[in-house]
Amino acid sequence: MTHYDIALIGSGSANSLPGEDLSGSRIVQIDRGVGPDHLFGGTCLNLGCIPTKMFVHTANLARTPAISGRFGVDESLRRVRWREIRDRIFGRIDPISAGGESYRAGHEDNENLTLLRGTARFTGPRQGGVHHLRVDVAGGGTEEITATTVVLGAGSRPSLPPVEGLAEVRPLTSDTIMRIEELPASIMILGSGVIAAEFAHILDALGVEVTIIARGDRLLRGADADVSRRLTEVLSDRLRVVTGFSAVSAARDAEGVSLRGRIGGEETTIRAQELLVAAGRRPNSDLLDAAVAGIDLAEDGRVEVDAHQRVLADGEILPGAWALGDLSSPHQLKHVANHELKILRHNLLHPEQLRRSDTMPIAYGVFSSPQVAAVGMTEQEARERGGAVRVAIQEYSSIAYGWAMEDTTSFAKIIVDADTEEFLGAHIIGPEATSLIQLITQAMSTGQRPRDIAATQYWIHPAMPELIENALLQLV
């Protein structure tokens, strides 16, 4: 049994933990990988944020001919070279992943670090001041190790809902769809959240017949209700959206996949050549056997941590245990995981000067078409909290750049406390929403009010930020 000062599990944001100031610590980094080929570097690099946005950009280009006619420009999409698209993207990403693994495995800067590829599992609770783990090494064999400190960044994986026969039809997931050999002629997307919305845009733009299947009455139900309804309306005009569908069973035959379920009590079957399950991601706490170590788990399987990223066991701090990212965060966002790692790293090195990771508002973006972005409370959440609120809604069609785009469906919504004028939330659906939301995110993070930014600076005319300017002017 080998002892280490630190057992670091994961290679996403957790990969930024080792550094010169930890060169005196003996570290073992254990990474199972996140995809079918167990690639090094975490979900964002290999299976999430980065490749999907590269596909989104390509989809945006492919989508242009379908909407150019109303501007007096006749274009056509002649062909989509799927394998070339795929190979260009992963031809850039895979070398980064391989280079990261090679650096950790053998670079002189990592003389104090041992890299193990495999699955780490707790074998029992912390005893004798150390944590006990077994590593099922990729390729065979096991290693028993102990560590004074464990840093858990083991990430998440796609979740399959409990539908009869679903696993047997071998559905695609966000982990596998981007590397398929050929695009299917048609696809069902089971799910209605961020992953479903983004892949619906990508696949539709590249010529696949797309059907989104939602259990609820609209897409992106976690978003502000007005935004969620608008996205559902816009996508329904572009592709097939099925709402209120309760899936019962799935089956595959020579023609493709069939999904049987009910809508309002009436039995319905939907068919397509392929099925993409986009029903969320589950934390990898079960692969860690976190419960065996006595670690507290949330109802959805997340490792429970406090605001300093310290792991909890029976509601108390578990000495020498830290966690970050998808494994412990309900947000499952790369920028959140990166921030949590910075806080964790500081606290690990400076336990007498603990910092909190929950002091800033968290914005998110959905790179669908139209884009969606938000920060803070929804309007419903703001009203349910008590106290009066003021809401400003600004349509893209009311600004000059919106006229140029002939945008008639997009808008921004900003919510403030009626008494203090404090920003409570902002929600945008439309072009460049993921960039525009940063204006309000910055204001919320620095304690500014609408009047602090609305009339104290020039707003370029005619440019997209005028959307935010005009919304703010409603609130001063």
Secondary structure, DSSP 8 states (H G I E B T S, - for coil): -EEEEEEEE-SSGGGG---GGGTTS-EEEEE--SSTT--TTHHHHHTSHHHHHHHHHHHHHHHHHHHHGGGT---------HHHHHHHHHHHHHHHHHHHHHHHHH-GGGTTEEEEEEEEEE-SS-BTTBEEEEEEETTS-EEEEEEEEEEE---EEE---S-BTTGGG--B-TTTGGG-SS--SEEEEE--SHHHHHHHHHHHHTT-EEEEE-SSSSS-TTS-HHHHHHHHHHHHHHSEEE-SEEEEEEEEETTEEEEEEEETTEEEEEEESEEEE-S-EEETHHHHTGGGGT--B-TTS-B-B-TT-EEEETTEEEEEEEE-GGGT-SS--HHHHHHHHHHHHHHHH-TTS---S-SS--EEEE-SSS-EEEEE--HHHHHHTSS-EEEEEEEGGGSHHHHHHT--S-EEEEEEETTT--EEEEEEESTTHHHHHHHHHHHHHHT--HHHHHSSS---TTSTTHHHHHHHHT--
